[in-house]
């Protein structure tokens, strides 16, 4: 069986999107007094624009993929790790090439985020997926969502960091995390983001293996 463990890092759109958000941002409707509107314009509006711009990274129609980390594991051939980088369309083409013969896709919150986002961005760029993958919930084949399998589709999903720690595994988190990826990219620290993305994949794989009792003595 060929398994593909994966994680994506995303960014908001370009600066033109920020300008559009800024142009469309208006005071909240509950503000009526001129002095309060002036205060909002001066003190609160910049932060509101920035938050909306950064939140655009969370949606496939408004964000973009910066990189895809992966570990491709084959039963007999072992595992190969890497990070797909470059122009987004090229990343997508490389991903779907990598996915052609995969039996099981594994990720953390992969059903609601990563795989959905990859498909949406593929549509945006006109990159035809090599596979027709259903994102239907309540199943674990051909997409195994570690987060939902841990909760058994219950409430209160746990973070990757918290679950890794609970299982006695190294946390993938450090100075960089999902909410500040944009800052690292803007500062030109791309390799740090690539390394962080791959650490998330490695942690996901370790959790998957522990949850499925792979490589462990379970005779006792």
MARBA-3410 file (N, C-alpha, C, O; in Angstrom, 1 decimal):
220
0.8,-1.2,0.0,0.0,0.0,0.0,0.9,1.3,0.0,1.9,1.3,0.7 ~ 0.5,2.2,-0.8,1.2,3.5,-0.9,0.4,4.5,-0.1,-0.7,4.8,-0.4 ~ 1.1,5.1,0.9,0.5,6.1,1.7,1.1,7.5,1.5,2.4,7.5,1.3 ~ 0.3,8.5,1.4,0.9,9.9,1.2,0.4,10.7,2.4,-0.7,11.1,2.5 ~ 1.4,11.0,3.3,1.1,11.9,4.4,1.4,13.3,3.9,2.4,13.6,3.3
0.5,14.3,4.3,0.7,15.6,3.7,0.2,16.7,4.6,-0.6,16.5,5.5 ~ 0.7,17.9,4.3,0.3,19.1,5.0,0.6,20.3,4.1,1.6,20.3,3.4 ~ -0.3,21.3,4.1,-0.1,22.5,3.3,0.1,23.7,4.2,-0.4,23.8,5.3 ~ 0.8,24.7,3.7,0.9,26.0,4.3,0.3,27.0,3.3,0.7,26.9,2.1 ~ -0.5,27.9,3.8,-1.2,28.8,2.9,-1.0,30.2,3.2,-0.6,30.6,4.4
-1.2,31.1,2.3,-1.0,32.5,2.4,-2.2,33.3,1.9,-3.0,32.7,1.2 ~ -2.4,34.5,2.4,-3.5,35.3,1.7,-3.1,35.7,0.3,-1.9,35.4,-0.1 ~ -3.9,36.3,-0.4,-3.6,36.8,-1.7,-2.6,37.9,-1.8,-1.9,38.1,-0.7 ~ -2.4,38.5,-2.9,-1.3,39.5,-3.0,-1.8,40.8,-2.4,-2.9,40.9,-1.9 ~ -0.9,41.8,-2.5,-1.2,43.1,-1.9,-2.4,43.8,-2.5,-3.0,44.7,-1.9
-2.7,43.4,-3.7,-3.9,44.0,-4.3,-5.2,43.6,-3.6,-6.1,44.4,-3.5 ~ -5.1,42.4,-3.0,-6.3,42.0,-2.2,-6.4,42.8,-0.9,-7.5,43.2,-0.5 ~ -5.2,43.1,-0.3,-5.2,44.0,0.9,-5.8,45.4,0.6,-6.6,45.9,1.3 ~ -5.5,45.9,-0.6,-6.0,47.2,-1.0,-7.5,47.2,-1.2,-8.2,48.1,-0.9 ~ -8.0,46.1,-1.8,-9.4,45.9,-2.0,-10.1,45.8,-0.7,-11.2,46.4,-0.5
-9.6,45.1,0.3,-10.2,44.9,1.6,-10.3,46.3,2.3,-11.3,46.7,2.9 ~ -9.2,47.0,2.2,-9.1,48.3,2.8,-10.1,49.3,2.2,-10.8,50.1,2.9 ~ -10.3,49.2,0.9,-11.2,50.1,0.2,-12.7,49.8,0.6,-13.5,50.7,0.6 ~ -12.9,48.5,0.9,-14.3,48.1,1.1,-14.6,48.1,2.6,-15.8,47.9,3.0 ~ -13.6,48.3,3.5,-13.8,48.2,4.9,-14.6,49.5,5.4,-14.1,50.6,5.2
-15.7,49.3,6.0,-16.5,50.4,6.5,-16.7,50.3,8.0,-16.6,49.1,8.5 ~ -17.0,51.3,8.7,-17.3,51.2,10.2,-18.4,50.3,10.5,-19.4,50.2,9.7 ~ -18.4,49.6,11.6,-19.5,48.8,12.0,-20.8,49.6,12.1,-20.8,50.7,12.5 ~ -21.9,48.9,11.8,-23.2,49.6,11.7,-23.6,50.2,13.1,-24.4,51.1,13.1 ~ -23.1,49.6,14.2,-23.6,50.1,15.5,-22.9,51.4,15.9,-23.3,52.1,16.9
-21.9,51.8,15.1,-21.2,53.1,15.4,-22.0,54.2,14.7,-22.1,54.2,13.5 ~ -22.4,55.2,15.5,-23.1,56.3,14.9,-22.5,57.7,15.2,-22.6,58.6,14.3 ~ -21.9,57.9,16.3,-21.4,59.2,16.7,-20.1,59.4,15.8,-19.2,58.6,15.7 ~ -20.0,60.6,15.3,-18.8,61.0,14.4,-17.5,60.8,15.1,-16.6,60.3,14.5 ~ -17.4,61.1,16.4,-16.2,61.0,17.1,-15.8,59.5,17.3,-14.6,59.2,17.3
-16.8,58.7,17.5,-16.5,57.2,17.6,-16.1,56.6,16.3,-15.2,55.8,16.3 ~ -16.7,57.1,15.2,-16.3,56.6,13.9,-14.9,57.0,13.6,-14.1,56.3,13.0 ~ -14.5,58.3,14.0,-13.2,58.8,13.7,-12.2,57.9,14.5,-11.1,57.6,14.0 ~ -12.5,57.6,15.8,-11.7,56.7,16.6,-11.5,55.4,15.9,-10.4,54.8,15.9 ~ -12.6,54.8,15.4,-12.5,53.5,14.8,-11.6,53.6,13.5,-10.7,52.7,13.3
-11.7,54.6,12.7,-10.9,54.8,11.6,-9.4,54.9,11.9,-8.6,54.3,11.2 ~ -9.1,55.5,13.0,-7.7,55.8,13.3,-7.1,54.6,14.1,-5.9,54.3,13.9 ~ -7.9,54.0,15.0,-7.3,53.0,15.9,-7.6,51.6,15.6,-6.8,50.7,15.8 ~ -8.8,51.3,15.1,-9.3,49.9,14.9,-9.3,49.4,13.5,-9.1,48.2,13.2 ~ -9.5,50.4,12.6,-9.6,50.0,11.1,-8.3,49.3,10.6,-8.5,48.2,10.0
-7.1,49.7,10.9,-5.9,49.0,10.4,-5.8,47.6,10.8,-5.5,46.7,10.1 ~ -6.2,47.3,12.1,-6.1,46.0,12.6,-7.2,45.1,12.0,-7.0,43.9,11.7 ~ -8.4,45.7,11.8,-9.5,45.0,11.1,-9.1,44.6,9.7,-9.4,43.5,9.3 ~ -8.5,45.5,9.0,-8.1,45.2,7.6,-7.0,44.1,7.6,-7.1,43.2,6.8 ~ -6.1,44.2,8.5,-5.0,43.2,8.6,-5.6,41.8,8.9,-5.2,40.8,8.3
-6.5,41.7,9.8,-7.1,40.4,10.2,-7.8,39.8,9.0,-7.7,38.6,8.8 ~ -8.6,40.6,8.4,-9.4,40.1,7.2,-8.5,39.7,6.1,-8.7,38.6,5.5 ~ -7.4,40.4,5.9,-6.4,40.0,4.9,-5.8,38.7,5.2,-5.7,37.8,4.4 ~ -5.3,38.5,6.5,-4.7,37.3,6.9,-5.7,36.1,6.9,-5.3,35.0,6.6 ~ -6.9,36.3,7.3,-7.9,35.3,7.3,-8.2,34.8,5.9,-8.7,33.6,5.7
-7.9,35.5,4.9,-8.1,35.1,3.5,-7.3,33.9,3.2,-7.6,33.1,2.3 ~ -6.2,33.6,3.9,-5.4,32.5,3.7,-6.1,31.2,4.0,-5.7,30.1,3.6 ~ -7.2,31.2,4.8,-7.9,30.1,5.2,-8.9,29.5,4.2,-9.5,28.5,4.4 ~ -9.1,30.3,3.2,-10.2,29.9,2.2,-9.6,29.8,0.8,-8.7,30.6,0.4 ~ -10.0,28.7,0.1,-9.4,28.4,-1.2,-9.7,29.5,-2.3,-8.9,29.6,-3.2
-10.8,30.2,-2.1,-11.1,31.2,-3.1,-10.3,32.5,-2.9,-10.2,33.3,-3.9 ~ -9.8,32.7,-1.7,-9.1,34.0,-1.5,-7.6,33.8,-1.1,-6.9,34.8,-1.0 ~ -7.2,32.6,-0.8,-5.8,32.4,-0.4,-5.0,31.6,-1.4,-5.5,31.5,-2.6 ~ -3.8,31.2,-1.1,-3.0,30.5,-2.0,-2.1,29.5,-1.3,-1.8,29.7,-0.1 ~ -1.7,28.5,-2.0,-0.8,27.5,-1.3,0.7,27.9,-1.5,1.1,28.3,-2.6
1.4,28.0,-0.4,2.8,28.3,-0.4,3.7,27.1,-0.6,4.7,27.2,-1.3 ~ 3.3,26.0,0.1,4.1,24.8,-0.1,3.2,23.6,0.4,2.2,23.7,1.1 ~ 3.7,22.4,-0.1,3.0,21.1,0.4,4.1,20.2,0.9,5.0,19.8,0.1 ~ 4.1,19.9,2.1,5.0,18.9,2.7,4.4,17.5,2.6,3.2,17.3,2.7 ~ 5.3,16.6,2.4,4.8,15.2,2.2,5.8,14.1,2.6,7.0,14.4,2.6
5.3,13.0,3.0,6.1,11.8,3.1,5.3,10.7,2.4,4.2,10.4,2.7 ~ 6.0,10.2,1.4,5.4,9.1,0.6,6.0,7.8,1.1,7.2,7.6,1.0 ~ 5.1,6.9,1.5,5.5,5.7,2.2,5.0,4.5,1.4,3.8,4.4,1.1 ~ 5.9,3.6,1.0,5.6,2.4,0.3,6.0,1.2,1.2,7.1,1.3,1.9 ~ 5.2,0.2,1.2,5.5,-1.0,2.2,6.9,-1.5,2.1,7.5,-1.7,3.1
7.4,-1.7,0.9,8.7,-2.3,0.7,9.8,-1.3,0.4,10.9,-1.6,0.7 ~ 9.4,-0.2,-0.2,10.5,0.7,-0.7,10.8,1.7,0.4,11.7,2.5,0.2 ~ 10.1,1.7,1.5,10.4,2.7,2.5,9.7,4.0,2.3,8.6,4.0,1.7 ~ 10.2,5.1,2.9,9.5,6.4,2.8,10.4,7.5,2.2,11.7,7.5,2.5 ~ 9.8,8.4,1.5,10.6,9.5,0.9,9.8,10.8,1.4,8.6,10.9,1.2
10.6,11.7,1.9,10.0,13.0,2.4,10.4,14.1,1.5,11.5,14.1,0.8 ~ 9.6,15.2,1.4,9.9,16.3,0.6,8.9,17.4,0.8,7.9,17.3,1.5 ~ 9.2,18.6,0.2,8.3,19.7,0.2,8.2,20.3,-1.2,9.2,20.6,-1.9 ~ 7.0,20.4,-1.7,6.7,21.0,-3.0,6.7,22.5,-2.9,5.9,23.0,-2.1 ~ 7.5,23.2,-3.6,7.6,24.6,-3.5,7.5,25.3,-4.9,7.5,24.6,-5.9
7.5,26.6,-5.0,7.5,27.3,-6.3,6.2,28.0,-6.6,5.5,28.3,-5.7 ~ 6.0,28.2,-7.9,4.7,28.8,-8.3,3.5,27.8,-7.9,3.7,26.6,-8.0 ~ 2.4,28.4,-7.5,1.3,27.6,-7.0,0.8,26.5,-8.0,0.6,25.4,-7.7 ~ 0.7,26.9,-9.3,0.2,26.0,-10.3,1.2,24.8,-10.5,0.8,23.7,-10.6 ~ 2.5,25.1,-10.4,3.5,24.1,-10.5,3.4,23.1,-9.3,3.6,21.9,-9.4
3.2,23.7,-8.1,3.0,22.9,-6.9,1.8,21.9,-7.1,1.9,20.7,-6.8 ~ 0.7,22.4,-7.6,-0.5,21.6,-7.8,-0.2,20.5,-8.8,-0.6,19.4,-8.6 ~ 0.5,20.8,-9.9,0.7,19.8,-10.9,1.6,18.7,-10.3,1.4,17.5,-10.5 ~ 2.6,19.1,-9.5,3.5,18.1,-8.9,2.8,17.3,-7.9,3.0,16.1,-7.7 ~ 1.9,17.9,-7.1,1.1,17.2,-6.1,0.2,16.1,-6.8,0.3,14.9,-6.4
-0.5,16.4,-7.9,-1.4,15.5,-8.5,-0.6,14.4,-9.2,-1.1,13.2,-9.3 ~ 0.6,14.7,-9.7,1.5,13.6,-10.2,1.9,12.7,-9.1,1.9,11.5,-9.3 ~ 2.2,13.2,-7.9,2.6,12.4,-6.8,1.5,11.5,-6.3,1.7,10.5,-5.8 ~ 0.2,12.0,-6.5,-1.0,11.4,-6.0,-1.5,10.3,-6.9,-2.4,9.6,-6.5 ~ -1.0,10.2,-8.1,-1.6,9.3,-9.1,-1.9,7.9,-8.6,-2.9,7.3,-8.8
-0.9,7.3,-7.9,-1.0,5.9,-7.5,-1.1,5.7,-6.0,-0.8,4.6,-5.5 ~ -1.4,6.7,-5.3,-1.5,6.6,-3.8,-2.8,5.9,-3.4,-3.9,6.1,-4.0 ~ -2.7,5.0,-2.5,-3.8,4.2,-2.0,-4.5,4.9,-0.8,-5.7,4.9,-0.6 ~ -3.7,5.6,0.0,-4.3,6.3,1.2,-3.6,7.6,1.5,-2.4,7.7,1.6 ~ -4.4,8.7,1.6,-4.0,10.0,1.9,-4.2,10.2,3.4,-5.3,10.0,3.9
-3.1,10.7,4.0,-3.2,10.9,5.5,-2.8,12.3,5.9,-1.8,12.8,5.4 ~ -3.6,12.9,6.7,-3.3,14.3,7.1,-4.1,14.6,8.4,-4.9,13.9,8.8 ~ -3.8,15.8,8.9,-4.5,16.3,10.1,-5.4,17.4,9.7,-5.1,18.5,9.2 ~ -6.7,17.1,9.9,-7.8,18.0,9.4,-7.8,18.1,7.9,-8.1,19.2,7.3 ~ -7.4,17.0,7.3,-7.2,17.0,5.8,-8.5,17.1,5.0,-8.5,17.6,3.9
-9.6,16.5,5.6,-10.8,16.5,4.9,-11.4,17.9,4.8,-11.9,18.4,3.8 ~ -11.4,18.7,5.9,-12.0,20.0,5.9,-11.1,21.1,5.4,-11.6,22.1,4.9 ~ -9.8,20.8,5.4,-8.9,21.9,5.0,-8.0,21.5,3.8,-8.2,21.9,2.7 ~ -6.9,20.7,4.1,-5.9,20.5,3.1,-6.4,20.0,1.7,-6.1,20.6,0.7 ~ -7.1,18.9,1.7,-7.5,18.3,0.4,-8.6,19.2,-0.3,-8.6,19.3,-1.5
-9.4,19.8,0.5,-10.4,20.7,-0.1,-9.8,21.9,-0.7,-10.1,22.3,-1.8 ~ -8.8,22.4,0.0,-8.1,23.6,-0.5,-7.3,23.3,-1.7,-7.3,24.0,-2.7 ~ -6.6,22.1,-1.7,-5.9,21.7,-2.9,-6.8,21.6,-4.1,-6.4,22.0,-5.2 ~ -7.9,21.0,-3.9,-8.9,20.9,-5.0,-9.4,22.2,-5.5,-9.4,22.5,-6.7 ~ -9.7,23.1,-4.6,-10.2,24.4,-5.0,-9.2,25.2,-5.7,-9.5,25.9,-6.7
-7.9,25.2,-5.3,-6.9,25.9,-6.0,-6.6,25.3,-7.3,-6.1,26.0,-8.2 ~ -6.8,24.0,-7.4,-6.6,23.3,-8.7,-7.6,23.9,-9.7,-7.3,24.1,-10.9 ~ -8.8,24.0,-9.3,-9.9,24.6,-10.1,-9.5,26.0,-10.6,-9.6,26.4,-11.7 ~ -9.0,26.8,-9.6,-8.7,28.2,-9.9,-7.6,28.3,-11.0,-7.7,29.1,-11.9 ~ -6.6,27.4,-10.9,-5.5,27.4,-11.9,-5.7,26.5,-13.1,-4.9,26.5,-14.0
-6.9,25.8,-13.2,-7.1,25.0,-14.3,-6.2,23.7,-14.3,-5.9,23.2,-15.4 ~ -5.8,23.3,-13.2,-5.0,22.1,-13.1,-5.9,20.9,-12.8,-6.5,20.8,-11.7 ~ -6.0,20.0,-13.7,-6.9,18.9,-13.6,-6.3,17.9,-12.6,-5.2,17.4,-12.8 ~ -7.1,17.5,-11.5,-6.6,16.5,-10.6,-6.5,15.2,-11.3,-7.2,14.8,-12.2 ~ -5.4,14.4,-10.9,-5.2,13.1,-11.4,-6.1,12.0,-10.8,-6.2,10.9,-11.2
-6.8,12.5,-9.7,-7.7,11.5,-9.0,-9.0,12.3,-8.7,-9.1,13.5,-8.5 ~ -10.1,11.5,-8.7,-11.4,12.0,-8.3,-11.6,11.5,-6.9,-12.0,10.4,-6.6 ~ -11.4,12.4,-5.9,-11.4,12.0,-4.5,-12.6,12.6,-3.8,-12.8,13.9,-3.8 ~ -13.4,11.8,-3.2,-14.6,12.3,-2.4,-14.1,12.8,-1.1,-13.3,12.1,-0.4 ~ -14.6,13.9,-0.6,-14.3,14.4,0.7,-15.5,14.1,1.7,-15.6,14.9,2.6
-16.2,13.1,1.4,-17.3,12.7,2.3,-16.7,12.3,3.7,-15.7,11.8,3.8 ~ -17.5,12.7,4.7,-17.1,12.5,6.1,-17.4,11.1,6.6,-18.0,10.3,5.8 ~ -17.0,10.7,7.8,-17.3,9.5,8.5,-16.8,8.3,7.8,-17.4,7.2,7.7 ~ -15.6,8.4,7.2,-14.9,7.2,6.7,-13.4,7.5,6.7,-13.0,8.7,6.8 ~ -12.6,6.5,6.5,-11.1,6.7,6.6,-10.4,6.1,5.4,-9.2,5.8,5.5
-11.1,5.9,4.3,-10.4,5.4,3.1,-11.2,6.0,1.8,-12.4,5.9,1.8 ~ -10.4,6.6,0.9,-9.0,6.6,0.7,-8.3,7.8,1.4,-7.1,8.1,1.2 ~ -9.1,8.6,2.2,-8.5,9.7,3.0,-8.7,9.4,4.5,-9.8,9.3,5.0 ~ -7.6,9.4,5.2,-7.6,9.2,6.6,-7.2,10.5,7.3,-6.1,11.0,7.3 ~ -8.2,11.0,8.0,-8.1,12.3,8.7,-7.7,11.9,10.2,-8.6,11.5,10.9
-6.5,12.1,10.5,-6.0,11.8,11.9,-6.8,12.5,13.0,-7.1,11.9,14.0 ~ -7.1,13.8,12.8,-7.8,14.5,13.8,-9.1,13.9,14.1,-9.5,13.7,15.2 ~ -9.9,13.6,13.0,-11.2,13.1,13.2,-11.2,11.6,13.7,-12.1,11.2,14.4 ~ -10.2,10.9,13.2,-10.1,9.5,13.7,-9.8,9.5,15.2,-10.3,8.6,15.9 ~ -9.1,10.4,15.7,-8.8,10.5,17.1,-10.0,10.7,17.9,-10.2,10.1,18.9
-10.9,11.7,17.4,-12.1,12.0,18.2,-13.2,11.0,17.8,-14.3,11.1,18.5 ~ -13.0,10.2,16.9,-14.0,9.2,16.4,-15.3,10.0,16.0,-16.4,9.7,16.2 ~ -15.0,11.2,15.3,-16.0,12.0,14.7,-16.9,12.7,15.8,-18.0,13.0,15.5 ~ -16.3,12.9,16.9,-17.0,13.6,18.0,-16.7,15.0,18.0,-16.1,15.6,17.1 ~ -17.1,15.7,19.1,-16.9,17.1,19.2,-15.5,17.4,19.8,-14.7,16.5,20.2
-15.2,18.7,19.9,-13.9,19.2,20.5,-12.7,18.6,19.9,-11.9,17.9,20.6 ~ -12.4,18.8,18.6,-11.2,18.3,18.0,-10.0,18.9,18.7,-10.0,20.1,19.1 ~ -8.9,18.1,18.8,-7.7,18.6,19.5,-6.7,19.0,18.4,-6.7,18.6,17.3 ~ -5.8,19.9,18.8,-4.7,20.4,17.9,-3.7,19.3,17.7,-3.5,18.4,18.5 ~ -2.9,19.4,16.6,-1.8,18.5,16.3,-0.8,18.6,17.4,-0.3,17.6,17.9
-0.5,19.8,17.9,0.5,20.0,18.9,0.1,19.3,20.2,0.9,18.5,20.8 ~ -1.2,19.5,20.6,-1.6,18.9,21.9,-1.7,17.4,21.8,-1.3,16.7,22.8 ~ -2.1,16.8,20.7,-2.2,15.4,20.5,-0.8,14.8,20.5,-0.6,13.7,21.1 ~ 0.1,15.4,19.8,1.5,14.9,19.8,2.0,14.8,21.2,2.6,13.8,21.6 ~ 1.9,15.8,22.0,2.4,15.9,23.4,1.7,14.8,24.2,2.3,14.1,25.0
0.4,14.6,24.0,-0.4,13.7,24.8,0.1,12.2,24.6,0.1,11.4,25.4 ~ 0.6,12.0,23.3,1.0,10.6,23.0,2.5,10.5,23.2,3.1,9.5,22.8 ~ 3.2,11.5,23.8,4.6,11.4,24.1,5.5,11.5,22.9,6.6,11.0,22.8 ~ 5.0,12.2,21.9,5.7,12.4,20.6,6.2,13.9,20.6,5.7,14.8,21.2 ~ 7.3,14.1,19.8,7.8,15.5,19.7,6.8,16.4,19.1,6.2,16.1,18.1
6.7,17.6,19.7,5.7,18.6,19.1,6.4,19.2,17.8,7.6,19.5,17.9 ~ 5.7,19.4,16.8,6.2,20.0,15.6,6.3,21.6,15.7,6.9,22.2,14.8 ~ 5.7,22.1,16.7,5.6,23.6,16.9,6.8,24.2,17.5,7.5,23.5,18.3 ~ 7.1,25.4,17.1,8.2,26.1,17.7,7.9,27.6,17.6,6.8,28.0,17.9 ~ 8.9,28.4,17.1,8.6,29.8,16.9,7.6,30.1,15.8,6.9,31.1,15.9
7.5,29.1,14.9,6.6,29.3,13.8,5.4,28.4,14.0,5.5,27.3,14.4 ~ 4.2,29.0,13.6,3.0,28.2,13.6,2.1,28.8,12.6,2.4,29.8,11.9 ~ 0.9,28.2,12.4,0.1,28.5,11.3,-0.3,30.0,11.2,-0.3,30.5,10.1 ~ -0.4,30.6,12.3,-0.9,32.0,12.3,0.2,33.0,11.9,-0.1,34.2,11.6 ~ 1.5,32.6,12.0,2.5,33.6,11.6,3.3,33.1,10.4,4.4,33.7,10.2
2.9,32.2,9.7,3.6,31.7,8.4,3.7,32.9,7.5,4.8,33.1,6.9 ~ 2.7,33.7,7.4,2.8,34.9,6.5,3.9,35.8,6.9,4.6,36.4,6.0 ~ 4.2,36.0,8.2,5.2,36.9,8.6,6.6,36.3,8.2,7.5,37.1,7.8 ~ 6.8,35.0,8.3,8.0,34.4,8.0,8.3,34.5,6.5,9.4,34.8,6.0 ~ 7.2,34.3,5.7,7.4,34.4,4.2,7.7,35.8,3.8,8.5,36.0,3.0
7.0,36.8,4.4,7.2,38.2,4.1,8.6,38.6,4.4,9.2,39.5,3.8 ~ 9.2,38.0,5.5,10.6,38.3,5.9,11.6,37.5,5.1,12.8,37.7,5.3 ~ 11.1,36.7,4.1,12.0,36.0,3.3,12.6,34.7,3.9,13.5,34.1,3.4 ~ 12.0,34.3,5.0,12.5,33.1,5.7,11.7,31.8,5.2,11.0,31.2,6.0 ~ 11.8,31.6,3.9,11.0,30.5,3.3,11.4,29.1,3.8,10.6,28.3,4.1
12.7,28.9,4.0,13.2,27.6,4.4,12.6,27.2,5.8,12.3,26.0,6.1 ~ 12.5,28.2,6.7,11.9,27.9,8.0,10.5,27.4,7.8,10.0,26.6,8.6 ~ 9.7,28.0,6.9,8.3,27.5,6.7,8.3,26.1,6.1,7.5,25.3,6.5 ~ 9.2,25.9,5.1,9.3,24.5,4.6,9.6,23.5,5.6,9.0,22.4,5.7 ~ 10.6,23.8,6.5,10.9,22.9,7.6,9.8,22.7,8.6,9.5,21.5,9.0
9.1,23.7,8.9,7.9,23.7,9.8,6.8,22.8,9.1,6.2,21.9,9.8 ~ 6.6,23.0,7.9,5.5,22.2,7.2,5.9,20.7,7.2,5.0,19.9,7.5 ~ 7.2,20.4,7.0,7.6,19.0,7.0,7.5,18.4,8.4,7.2,17.2,8.6 ~ 7.8,19.2,9.4,7.7,18.7,10.8,6.2,18.3,11.1,6.0,17.4,11.8 ~ 5.3,19.1,10.6,3.9,18.8,10.8,3.5,17.4,10.2,2.8,16.6,10.7
4.1,17.2,9.0,3.9,15.9,8.3,4.5,14.8,9.1,3.8,13.7,9.3 ~ 5.7,15.0,9.6,6.3,13.9,10.4,5.5,13.6,11.7,5.4,12.5,12.1 ~ 5.0,14.7,12.3,4.2,14.5,13.5,2.9,13.7,13.2,2.5,12.8,14.0 ~ 2.3,14.1,12.1,1.1,13.4,11.7,1.3,11.9,11.4,0.5,11.1,11.9 ~ 2.4,11.6,10.8,2.8,10.3,10.5,3.0,9.5,11.8,2.6,8.3,11.9
3.7,10.1,12.7,4.0,9.4,14.0,2.7,9.1,14.8,2.6,8.1,15.4 ~ 1.8,10.1,14.8,0.5,9.9,15.4,-0.3,8.8,14.8,-0.8,7.9,15.4 ~ -0.3,8.8,13.4,-1.0,7.8,12.7,-0.5,6.4,13.0,-1.3,5.5,13.3 ~ 0.8,6.3,13.0,1.4,5.0,13.3,1.1,4.5,14.8,0.8,3.4,15.0 ~ 1.1,5.5,15.7,0.8,5.1,17.1,-0.7,4.7,17.2,-1.0,3.8,17.9
-1.6,5.5,16.5,-3.0,5.1,16.6,-3.3,3.8,16.0,-4.3,3.2,16.4 ~ -2.5,3.4,15.0,-2.8,2.1,14.3,-1.9,1.0,14.8,-1.8,0.0,14.1 ~ -1.1,1.3,15.9,-0.3,0.2,16.5,0.7,-0.3,15.5,0.9,-1.5,15.5 ~ 1.3,0.5,14.7,2.3,0.1,13.7,3.7,0.3,14.3,4.0,1.3,14.9 ~ 4.5,-0.8,14.2,5.8,-0.8,14.7,5.9,-0.8,16.2,6.9,-0.5,16.8
4.9,-1.4,16.8,4.9,-1.5,18.2,4.6,-2.9,18.6,3.9,-3.7,17.9 ~ 5.0,-3.3,19.8,4.7,-4.6,20.3,3.4,-4.6,21.1,3.3,-4.0,22.1 ~ 2.4,-5.2,20.5,1.0,-5.1,21.1,0.6,-6.5,21.7,-0.6,-6.7,21.9 ~ 1.6,-7.3,21.9,1.3,-8.7,22.3,0.9,-8.7,23.8,0.1,-9.6,24.2 ~ 1.3,-7.7,24.6,1.0,-7.7,26.0,-0.4,-7.3,26.3,-0.8,-7.3,27.4
END
